[in-house]
Amino acid sequence: MIIGVPKEIKISENRVGLTEAGVRQLSLEGHTVYVEKDAGLGSFITNEEYILAGAKIIDTKEELYKTSEMIVKVKEPLPREYELMQEDQILYTYLHLAAEPELTKVLCERKVKAIAYETIEGPNGGLPLLVPMSSVAGRMATQVGAFYLQRDKGGKGILLGGVTGTHNAKVTIVGAGVVGTQAAKMAVGLGADVTVLDVNSARLEYLDDVFQGRLKTLHSNVQNIEESVAQSDLLIGAVLIAGRKAPKLVTKKMIETMGEGSVVVDVAVDQGGCIETCRPTSHAEPTFSVSGVLHYCVPNMPGVVARTSTYALTNATFKYASKLAAHGVEKAIADDKSLMMGLNVYGGHVCYEPVARDLELPYKPISELM
């Protein structure tokens, strides 16, 4: 198969879909790999390294899309890439289609075979391709929050862990999955007063066990969220429902109870956000203020720690890329139920039910399409 790796064009997105090691392995497996010129530079992977690994460097995005049977990316295609996608081309990337109605329409119209990293499920129901980037984003959420709590950045001027004789910062994390757990590790490690909310009691018990009383766990309901948010210096949104829009658990009214200079980081923003006052921002203009509360809502947070993120991501995505390249979509998903859950659009139809439901589009099961 001919596999194309384009340069990402989202603002400050420095990750790349395949490392030089991934290119080398696919080449050894008998595939042809095209890499767009300078696609890896943001992750400090040079064109020469890709060439040594067996890739051919392609000068333009247009030529790469035109000649490739499968496109391996990191982030969803942006409008300038819509016209480049071709019928029956395999697109393998993060898509987050529940928050992308226009892209979903284009993928259907162009009959792209679109496989979303974020909906591929492991044998035990986990989301293995979300784990590495959720880990990065969760750790970054605390790091970013601490940065913007500085007075010169518009924050309260609070150090997360405080020092002897002072109050430490209060951090509330809504969601106890991978993002929430990693955010909590960082916040607890820095000495903050941390509260984590979730509806999953087993998950809260796990955190109680792991942190041995160094954070507080609460069942996620309106009252507990309301009270916790009002006391927070830093609020981190970390809610995920696989393939679906995030529920708006924190309202504007709740945000208005936070003190001026408090900080909100909504990691769920690429799925629509779990905080009502959030809207997507970019690394170029990452923050905005609502009622004196600073909001950081960048959908591609890991893009600025690209070296770490690219290698962590491709460690997880490569095995499915290899299966798709070897067998094509139809046989690959027939042989691997985990990969089948990743197929969101096929033959001009939405075949992943949560996306169809959220976007109010017709849903066709894969079994009817193949």
C-alpha positions, 0 to 999 in steps of 0.5 A: 500500500502507498501511505502518505504522511502530511505535514500538520497545518493546525496552529502550533501542531508540531506532531507528525503521524509517523516517526522514522522508526514507523516508516522503516517498519512499514517499508520493511513490511513491503509498503511505500511511504511518502512523507511531505517535506518538513512534516517531521521538523516540529518533532525534530525528525528531519527529512534525511532521517525519513529518507534513510528509513525508506521514505520518499519526500513529497514536496506538496500536500496536493501531490501527497494526497493524490498519490496515497491510498492511506493518509496517516495524520495526527489531527483532523483535516482542516478546510484547506485539506477537504478537497484533497481527500479522495473516494476510498482513501483511508484516513487514519487520525484523530477526528472527534467528529461529534464536534465537527459536523462540517468535516463529517459531511465532507467525509461522507460526500467524498466517501472517505474511509475514516478511522478515528484514533479516539474510538478504537477500543481495546479488548477490555473497553479502554481507548488505547490510542487516547491514553498516550495523548490523554496522559500528556494533556492531563499533565499539561493541564496542571502545568498550564494552570499553574502558569496562568495562575501567575499574576503577570499572566492574569491569574491570582498570583497563587503558587499551587503548593504554597509555602510554609505558613500560606494557603496552597491552591485549590484544584478541582478536576472534573473527571477521573479518567486518564486525563483527570488521573494524570492532572491529579498526579501533577497537582498533588506532586506540586502540593496543591489541595486537590479534589476529583469528581466522577460518577464512577465509584470504582474509579474514585476508589482507585484514586483513593487507593493510589493517592492514599488520602493526598486528594479528596474524591467526590461523587459527581453531581450538581451540588458537589460540582457547584460547591467545588467549583466555587472554592477552586483556584484552578478548575480542570475539565477532564470528562470523556464519553467515547466518540460523543460530545462532552456533557456540559457539567460546569455552567456559566453560573458556576464559573461566576462563583469563582474568584477573579484571576481563577483559571479554567483548563478544559481538556475536553474542548476537542469534544465540545468541552465540559464547561459551558463557558469554554470555546476552542482557542489556539496556541497562538491565542490560548486564553480568554476571560469570562467573568474575570476567570481565565480560560485555556481551551486549546484542543491540541495541547500536546502539539507543543510538546511534540517530540514526546507526543509524537513518539508516545502516540505512534507507539500506540497507533502503529500496530493498527496502521500496519494492519490497515496497510497489510489488509485494507479496511474491510479485512482489517476490521473483520479480523480486529473488533477493536479496529472496527470500533474506530471506523466512523465513516464508510461508503458515504455514511456515518457508521459510528452511532454516537457520532450520528446521534450527536450530529443528528445524521442517519446511522448505518451499521458497518454490517449493512455497508459491507 
